[in-house]
Amino acid sequence: MTSTLNVCALALTCALVPAILTAAPAAANEKPAGGGCPWAQDVKLDLNGKTLTLNQEAFSAKGEPLDLEGYQIFPLLDQLKLRILGPRGQEWEAGLTRLSGGKRCQAFYVGKPFQVSDETGDRNSLILVR
């Protein structure tokens, strides 16, 4: 029985090797998104029915907020949080997951945002400002 399994394994290997070898040149010609980081991809946020799309450049270490369709987005990389301030003073928070590999490959995934403040009045009373 062991010899039968060995023969089957050998036959399966011989069948798969040509398929893998023919796929390798095509994959080598394709450039991964994000400048060489295979998991650098756009992130979508759903904020009460409004969908915002962030690219990985939004998570740069500049520390400046990003303005996107009336929303201010604050990537707090040291806390692994994403704070979002809505146009009417609403505030959301989402957790970040940092993925890295090698010296230059870094990407962030964003968890589901949850609303932490729904104030529509004084912007100075928001959690982000405190």
Backbone as CSV, one residue per row, in Angstrom:
resi,resn,N_x,N_y,N_z,CA_x,CA_y,CA_z,C_x,C_y,C_z
1,MET,0.817,-1.187,0.000,0.000,0.000,0.000,0.868,1.262,0.000
2,THR,1.988,1.207,0.707,2.877,2.368,0.758,3.447,2.669,-0.612
3,SER,3.783,1.637,-1.375,4.330,1.880,-2.707,3.277,2.479,-3.639
4,THR,2.020,2.116,-3.464,0.948,2.692,-4.268,0.800,4.186,-3.960
5,LEU,0.889,4.541,-2.680,0.800,5.946,-2.300,1.982,6.732,-2.843
6,ASN,3.166,6.133,-2.827,4.353,6.805,-3.365,4.208,7.065,-4.860
7,VAL,3.664,6.105,-5.583,3.469,6.248,-7.020,2.440,7.348,-7.296
8,CYS,1.367,7.375,-6.507,0.344,8.418,-6.677,0.921,9.801,-6.375
9,ALA,1.722,9.893,-5.334,2.338,11.175,-4.986,3.290,11.632,-6.086
10,LEU,4.059,10.703,-6.645,4.978,11.035,-7.724,4.217,11.491,-8.968
11,ALA,3.123,10.799,-9.289,2.330,11.168,-10.459,1.699,12.559,-10.270
12,LEU,1.224,12.840,-9.057,0.635,14.143,-8.778,1.685,15.248,-8.872
13,THR,2.875,14.985,-8.363,3.958,15.962,-8.443,4.342,16.230,-9.892
14,CYS,4.437,15.186,-10.687,4.785,15.350,-12.099,3.709,16.121,-12.857
15,ALA,2.471,16.004,-12.438,1.396,16.721,-13.102,1.366,18.194,-12.696
16,LEU,1.736,18.498,-11.449,1.661,19.872,-10.956,2.865,20.723,-11.333
17,VAL,4.041,20.128,-11.448,5.259,20.901,-11.724,5.154,21.685,-13.031
18,PRO,4.724,21.096,-14.151,4.616,21.900,-15.374,3.619,23.054,-15.241
19,ALA,2.528,22.840,-14.515,1.546,23.910,-14.330,2.140,25.052,-13.526
20,ILE,2.917,24.744,-12.503,3.545,25.782,-11.682,4.617,26.514,-12.474
21,LEU,5.402,25.782,-13.239,6.484,26.404,-14.003,5.957,27.317,-15.103
22,THR,4.836,26.974,-15.715,4.287,27.839,-16.761,3.625,29.070,-16.171
23,ALA,3.140,29.004,-14.928,2.518,30.163,-14.288,3.565,31.122,-13.730
24,ALA,4.751,30.642,-13.412,5.772,31.487,-12.785,6.228,32.651,-13.661
25,PRO,6.501,32.477,-14.971,6.928,33.634,-15.760,5.868,34.727,-15.849
26,ALA,4.611,34.350,-15.921,3.561,35.361,-15.984,3.500,36.144,-14.678
27,ALA,3.660,35.452,-13.566,3.616,36.133,-12.272,4.837,37.024,-12.091
28,ALA,5.957,36.638,-12.650,7.171,37.442,-12.511,7.062,38.753,-13.277
29,ASN,6.298,38.763,-14.378,6.141,39.979,-15.159,5.162,40.958,-14.522
30,GLU,4.247,40.461,-13.691,3.261,41.330,-13.061,3.877,41.995,-11.848
31,LYS,3.646,43.267,-11.718,4.188,44.028,-10.600,3.138,44.095,-9.493
32,PRO,3.471,43.748,-8.257,2.482,43.831,-7.199,2.104,45.283,-6.906
33,ALA,0.872,45.469,-6.464,0.393,46.822,-6.159,1.120,47.383,-4.948
34,GLY,1.187,48.686,-4.875,1.765,49.337,-3.716,3.268,49.441,-3.761
35,GLY,3.881,49.434,-4.918,5.321,49.605,-5.016,6.105,48.424,-4.487
36,GLY,5.614,47.231,-4.666,6.355,46.059,-4.246,5.824,45.407,-2.988
37,CYS,4.836,45.965,-2.347,4.257,45.364,-1.148,2.990,44.612,-1.562
38,PRO,2.990,43.297,-1.481,1.874,42.533,-2.039,0.544,42.750,-1.327
39,TRP,0.546,43.185,-0.080,-0.729,43.366,0.607,-1.136,44.830,0.748
40,ALA,-0.439,45.744,0.085,-0.826,47.158,0.100,-1.998,47.359,-0.845
41,GLN,-3.164,47.566,-0.297,-4.360,47.753,-1.106,-5.247,48.816,-0.467
42,ASP,-6.180,49.328,-1.243,-7.091,50.350,-0.742,-7.965,49.774,0.370
43,VAL,-8.368,50.649,1.283,-9.194,50.264,2.419,-10.520,50.999,2.306
44,LYS,-11.625,50.282,2.505,-12.955,50.893,2.438,-13.525,51.009,3.843
45,LEU,-14.091,52.186,4.123,-14.730,52.460,5.408,-16.212,52.709,5.179
46,ASP,-17.070,52.074,5.961,-18.510,52.293,5.869,-18.941,53.106,7.080
47,LEU,-19.363,54.346,6.849,-19.778,55.262,7.914,-21.251,55.601,7.738
48,ASN,-22.114,54.835,8.393,-23.566,55.048,8.311,-24.066,55.129,6.876
49,GLY,-23.671,54.193,6.053,-24.119,54.142,4.664,-23.225,54.880,3.681
50,LYS,-22.311,55.692,4.142,-21.360,56.402,3.279,-20.073,55.575,3.233
51,THR,-19.599,55.269,2.042,-18.373,54.492,1.895,-17.237,55.400,1.457
52,LEU,-16.170,55.390,2.243,-14.957,56.139,1.918,-13.864,55.147,1.573
53,THR,-13.050,55.473,0.571,-11.943,54.612,0.165,-10.631,55.332,0.416
54,LEU,-9.781,54.696,1.215,-8.453,55.242,1.531,-7.395,54.394,0.855
55,ASN,-6.402,55.045,0.283,-5.270,54.279,-0.215,-4.220,54.208,0.889
56,GLN,-3.214,53.395,0.705,-2.210,53.188,1.740,-1.369,54.434,2.016
57,GLU,-1.341,55.371,1.082,-0.590,56.607,1.292,-1.213,57.462,2.397
58,ALA,-2.478,57.226,2.717,-3.136,57.966,3.797,-2.520,57.644,5.148
59,PHE,-1.819,56.515,5.237,-1.230,56.085,6.497,0.244,56.461,6.606
60,SER,0.632,57.504,5.929,2.029,57.941,6.027,2.281,58.494,7.422
61,ALA,3.525,58.549,7.797,3.897,58.968,9.150,3.939,60.487,9.302
62,LYS,3.330,61.226,8.399,3.355,62.687,8.468,2.557,63.215,9.658
63,GLY,1.541,62.487,10.080,0.728,62.910,11.209,-0.296,63.970,10.866
64,GLU,-0.487,64.255,9.603,-1.458,65.264,9.185,-2.786,64.593,8.850
65,PRO,-3.910,65.258,9.189,-5.206,64.665,8.842,-5.441,64.709,7.335
66,LEU,-6.224,63.783,6.876,-6.577,63.690,5.469,-8.021,64.154,5.310
67,ASP,-8.288,65.052,4.391,-9.643,65.499,4.094,-10.159,64.706,2.911
68,LEU,-11.300,64.030,3.116,-11.873,63.188,2.077,-13.394,63.328,2.113
69,GLU,-13.950,63.961,1.101,-15.398,64.132,0.931,-16.062,64.735,2.173
70,GLY,-15.423,65.726,2.775,-15.991,66.390,3.943,-15.630,65.749,5.271
71,TYR,-14.956,64.624,5.242,-14.541,63.925,6.453,-13.057,64.191,6.705
72,GLN,-12.688,64.383,7.949,-11.288,64.488,8.322,-10.868,63.153,8.921
73,ILE,-9.788,62.613,8.404,-9.326,61.298,8.837,-7.962,61.466,9.488
74,PHE,-7.861,60.997,10.728,-6.640,61.116,11.518,-6.060,59.723,11.745
75,PRO,-5.006,59.336,11.027,-4.366,58.042,11.303,-3.419,58.183,12.498
76,LEU,-3.780,57.593,13.615,-2.967,57.612,14.829,-2.165,56.309,14.874
77,LEU,-1.063,56.289,14.127,-0.301,55.055,13.941,0.344,54.568,15.229
78,ASP,0.735,55.471,16.103,1.357,55.049,17.355,0.357,54.351,18.280
79,GLN,-0.942,54.632,18.122,-1.991,54.000,18.927,-2.736,52.920,18.152
80,LEU,-2.388,52.739,16.869,-3.079,51.818,15.968,-4.586,52.083,15.958
81,LYS,-4.918,53.357,15.763,-6.309,53.784,15.672,-6.470,54.699,14.470
82,LEU,-7.663,54.706,13.949,-8.042,55.632,12.889,-9.232,56.422,13.419
83,ARG,-9.086,57.738,13.519,-10.182,58.591,13.991,-10.745,59.325,12.788
84,ILE,-12.071,59.377,12.703,-12.743,60.016,11.588,-13.708,61.043,12.148
85,LEU,-13.599,62.263,11.663,-14.471,63.355,12.075,-15.371,63.692,10.900
86,GLY,-16.689,63.556,11.102,-17.652,63.788,10.036,-17.938,65.252,9.802
87,PRO,-18.629,65.571,8.721,-18.900,66.964,8.371,-19.833,67.666,9.362
88,ARG,-20.654,66.924,10.092,-21.570,67.536,11.061,-21.101,67.310,12.503
89,GLY,-19.835,66.944,12.682,-19.283,66.776,14.018,-19.330,65.363,14.558
90,GLN,-19.834,64.410,13.797,-19.830,63.038,14.262,-18.387,62.534,14.322
91,GLU,-18.157,61.579,15.185,-16.804,61.050,15.315,-16.851,59.523,15.363
92,TRP,-15.967,58.885,14.560,-15.843,57.441,14.519,-14.421,57.056,14.871
93,GLU,-14.274,55.811,15.273,-12.955,55.259,15.566,-12.903,53.840,15.000
94,ALA,-11.737,53.485,14.457,-11.530,52.136,13.926,-10.125,51.685,14.298
95,GLY,-10.002,50.407,14.579,-8.698,49.848,14.900,-7.882,49.607,13.641
96,LEU,-6.566,49.732,13.770,-5.659,49.481,12.658,-4.840,48.227,12.937
97,THR,-4.534,47.506,11.891,-3.607,46.382,11.952,-2.471,46.687,10.993
98,ARG,-1.262,46.670,11.505,-0.090,46.970,10.684,0.548,45.664,10.236
99,LEU,0.735,45.542,8.942,1.422,44.386,8.359,2.734,44.877,7.774
100,SER,3.814,44.187,8.068,5.091,44.601,7.498,5.912,43.372,7.165
101,GLY,6.774,43.546,6.191,7.677,42.498,5.769,8.853,43.120,5.060
102,GLY,10.031,42.710,5.424,11.211,43.313,4.827,11.423,44.714,5.367
103,LYS,12.200,45.502,4.660,12.516,46.847,5.128,11.492,47.889,4.708
104,ARG,10.849,47.707,3.564,9.987,48.755,3.019,8.538,48.348,2.849
105,CYS,8.207,47.118,3.050,6.843,46.660,2.806,6.011,46.842,4.079
106,GLN,5.078,47.768,4.019,4.220,48.047,5.161,2.838,48.418,4.653
107,ALA,1.819,47.874,5.281,0.449,48.187,4.903,-0.408,48.154,6.156
108,PHE,-1.572,48.790,6.083,-2.488,48.831,7.210,-3.851,48.324,6.774
109,TYR,-4.449,47.503,7.617,-5.839,47.112,7.456,-6.631,47.868,8.511
110,VAL,-7.876,48.210,8.191,-8.721,48.966,9.102,-9.902,48.109,9.506
111,GLY,-10.170,48.069,10.802,-11.332,47.349,11.307,-12.613,48.130,11.052
112,LYS,-13.715,47.574,11.488,-15.009,48.226,11.278,-15.100,49.469,12.172
113,PRO,-15.399,50.633,11.574,-15.515,51.849,12.377,-16.769,51.822,13.255
114,PHE,-16.643,52.350,14.462,-17.811,52.503,15.321,-17.889,53.961,15.764
115,GLN,-19.111,54.425,15.923,-19.336,55.832,16.226,-19.130,56.066,17.717
116,VAL,-18.273,57.049,18.051,-17.995,57.362,19.445,-18.648,58.670,19.867
117,SER,-19.080,59.481,18.922,-19.757,60.740,19.229,-20.639,61.111,18.055
118,ASP,-21.856,61.545,18.366,-22.765,61.963,17.293,-23.162,63.418,17.449
119,GLU,-22.308,64.191,18.063,-22.588,65.605,18.291,-22.655,66.355,16.965
120,THR,-23.590,67.259,16.898,-23.682,68.104,15.719,-23.503,69.568,16.090
121,GLY,-23.118,69.809,17.323,-22.975,71.195,17.786,-21.528,71.608,17.914
122,ASP,-21.074,71.809,19.128,-19.746,72.352,19.419,-18.662,71.342,19.107
123,ARG,-17.779,71.686,18.159,-16.700,70.784,17.772,-15.634,70.664,18.857
124,ASN,-15.564,71.612,19.798,-14.553,71.552,20.853,-14.869,70.493,21.900
125,SER,-16.069,69.975,21.931,-16.433,68.967,22.919,-16.195,67.546,22.426
126,LEU,-15.690,67.388,21.214,-15.475,66.052,20.664,-14.321,65.348,21.359
127,ILE,-14.356,64.047,21.364,-13.332,63.230,22.003,-11.963,63.512,21.375
128,LEU,-11.920,63.705,20.077,-10.664,63.921,19.383,-9.968,65.196,19.850
129,VAL,-10.744,66.213,20.196,-10.199,67.492,20.588,-9.737,67.489,22.041
130,ARG,-10.371,66.672,22.878,-10.050,66.646,24.324,-8.666,66.197,24.597
